[in-house]
Amino acid sequence: MASYTQELERPTNPKNDATGVSFDALPPSEIRAFETGATRDTDDGKHDPEGFLSPLVVHRYNEYMHKNRVQKDGSVRTSCNWTRGIPKEAYMKSLWRHFLDVWTHHRNFGYKSKEPLEEALCGVIFNSMGMLYEVLKEKEKQPGPQVR
């Protein structure tokens, strides 16, 4: 009888696993082996959201979004309220207002801006993502998630 370690090291035939799903075996050069003995395929060609995004920016954007959940009447909207749908035209107008403030700061006329630079940049991110969300929804022809 093989030991537990030998069982882990013994190659298996993925075509005969319990799920019945057939997988193409990877050549050894495309498999990463870690010091612990765990293995995974390589990262080649895979998306890298951890590298594409900055935790500093995501944290600041989260603060901006949380602050702006409070509406003028004092009520608090859900964090995903925007997924209910906002017309692209509304996103575009707001995007331009925030971009104008970013541009004004960039050209050293920040005293003329309606909001601080970080707030304006977060507003650009929000409106860009919201507009992209609407474009992608149209492309997918699927309704947005149900908001609780």
C-alpha positions as CSV (number, residue, x, y, z in Angstrom):
1,M,0.0,0.0,0.0
2,A,1.3,3.4,-1.0
3,S,2.0,6.0,1.7
4,Y,0.0,9.3,1.7
5,T,3.0,11.2,0.3
6,Q,3.5,8.6,-2.4
7,E,-0.2,9.0,-3.3
8,L,0.2,12.7,-3.6
9,E,3.3,12.4,-5.8
10,R,1.9,9.6,-8.0
11,P,0.7,11.1,-11.4
12,T,-3.0,10.7,-11.9
13,N,-4.9,10.4,-15.1
14,P,-7.2,13.4,-15.1
15,K,-9.4,11.7,-17.7
16,N,-10.4,9.1,-15.1
17,D,-11.1,11.3,-12.1
18,A,-14.4,11.1,-10.2
19,T,-16.0,14.0,-12.1
20,G,-15.5,12.4,-15.5
21,V,-14.1,15.7,-16.8
22,S,-11.3,15.4,-19.3
23,F,-8.3,17.8,-18.9
24,D,-5.3,18.1,-21.2
25,A,-2.2,17.3,-19.2
26,L,0.4,20.1,-19.0
27,P,4.0,19.5,-19.9
28,P,6.3,19.7,-16.8
29,S,7.7,23.1,-18.0
30,E,4.3,24.7,-17.6
31,I,3.8,23.6,-14.0
32,R,5.1,25.5,-11.0
33,A,6.2,23.5,-7.9
34,F,6.3,25.4,-4.6
35,E,8.6,24.5,-1.6
36,T,5.6,23.1,0.2
37,G,5.1,20.6,-2.6
38,A,2.0,22.3,-3.9
39,T,1.8,22.7,-7.7
40,R,0.0,25.0,-10.0
41,D,0.1,25.9,-13.7
42,T,2.1,29.0,-14.6
43,D,0.7,32.5,-14.7
44,D,1.6,32.9,-18.3
45,G,-1.2,34.6,-20.2
46,K,-3.4,35.1,-17.2
47,H,-4.9,38.4,-16.1
48,D,-3.2,40.0,-13.1
49,P,-5.7,42.2,-11.2
50,E,-3.4,42.4,-8.2
51,G,-0.8,44.0,-10.4
52,F,-3.3,46.1,-12.5
53,L,-4.8,47.9,-9.5
54,S,-3.3,49.8,-6.6
55,P,-4.6,49.1,-3.1
56,L,-3.9,52.8,-2.2
57,V,-6.2,53.9,-5.1
58,V,-8.9,51.3,-4.3
59,H,-8.9,52.3,-0.6
60,R,-9.2,56.0,-1.5
61,Y,-12.0,55.3,-4.0
62,N,-13.8,53.2,-1.3
63,E,-13.6,56.2,1.1
64,Y,-15.0,58.5,-1.6
65,M,-17.8,56.1,-2.5
66,H,-18.8,55.6,1.2
67,K,-18.8,59.3,1.8
68,N,-21.1,59.9,-1.2
69,R,-23.6,57.3,-0.1
70,V,-25.2,59.9,2.1
71,Q,-27.8,61.8,0.0
72,K,-28.8,65.5,0.4
73,D,-31.9,64.4,2.4
74,G,-29.7,62.4,4.8
75,S,-30.8,59.0,3.6
76,V,-28.1,56.5,2.8
77,R,-28.1,54.6,-0.5
78,T,-26.9,51.1,-0.9
79,S,-23.3,50.7,-2.1
80,C,-24.4,49.1,-5.3
81,N,-27.2,51.6,-6.0
82,W,-25.5,52.8,-9.2
83,T,-26.0,49.3,-10.7
84,R,-29.7,50.0,-11.0
85,G,-28.8,52.0,-14.0
86,I,-27.8,55.6,-14.7
87,P,-28.1,57.0,-18.2
88,K,-24.8,57.3,-20.0
89,E,-25.6,60.9,-20.7
90,A,-25.7,61.6,-17.0
91,Y,-22.4,59.8,-16.5
92,M,-20.8,61.8,-19.4
93,K,-22.0,65.2,-18.0
94,S,-20.7,64.3,-14.5
95,L,-17.5,62.9,-15.9
96,W,-16.8,66.2,-17.7
97,R,-17.4,68.2,-14.5
98,H,-15.0,66.1,-12.5
99,F,-12.4,66.0,-15.4
100,L,-12.6,69.8,-15.6
101,D,-11.6,70.0,-12.0
102,V,-8.8,67.5,-12.5
103,W,-7.5,69.5,-15.5
104,T,-7.8,72.8,-13.6
105,H,-5.7,71.3,-10.7
106,H,-3.2,70.0,-13.3
107,R,-2.8,73.4,-14.9
108,N,-2.2,75.0,-11.4
109,F,-5.5,76.7,-11.2
110,G,-6.9,74.5,-8.4
111,Y,-8.3,77.5,-6.6
112,K,-10.9,77.6,-9.4
113,S,-11.9,74.0,-8.9
114,K,-15.1,73.0,-7.2
115,E,-13.5,70.1,-5.4
116,P,-10.1,68.9,-4.2
117,L,-8.0,66.9,-6.7
118,E,-8.4,63.5,-5.0
119,E,-12.2,63.9,-5.0
120,A,-12.2,65.0,-8.6
121,L,-10.1,62.0,-9.6
122,C,-12.4,59.6,-7.7
123,G,-15.4,61.2,-9.5
124,V,-13.7,60.5,-12.9
125,I,-13.2,56.9,-11.8
126,F,-16.8,56.5,-10.7
127,N,-18.3,58.0,-13.8
128,S,-15.9,56.1,-16.1
129,M,-16.7,52.8,-14.4
130,G,-20.4,53.5,-14.3
131,M,-20.5,54.4,-18.0
132,L,-18.4,51.3,-18.9
133,Y,-20.8,49.2,-16.8
134,E,-23.8,50.5,-18.9
135,V,-21.9,49.9,-22.1
136,L,-21.1,46.3,-21.0
137,K,-24.7,45.7,-19.9
138,E,-25.9,46.7,-23.4
139,K,-23.3,44.5,-25.0
140,E,-24.2,41.5,-22.9
141,K,-27.9,42.4,-23.1
142,Q,-28.3,41.2,-19.5
143,P,-30.0,43.2,-16.7
144,G,-27.9,44.4,-13.8
145,P,-27.8,42.6,-10.5
146,Q,-30.8,42.9,-8.2
147,V,-30.2,45.6,-5.6
148,R,-31.5,44.8,-2.1
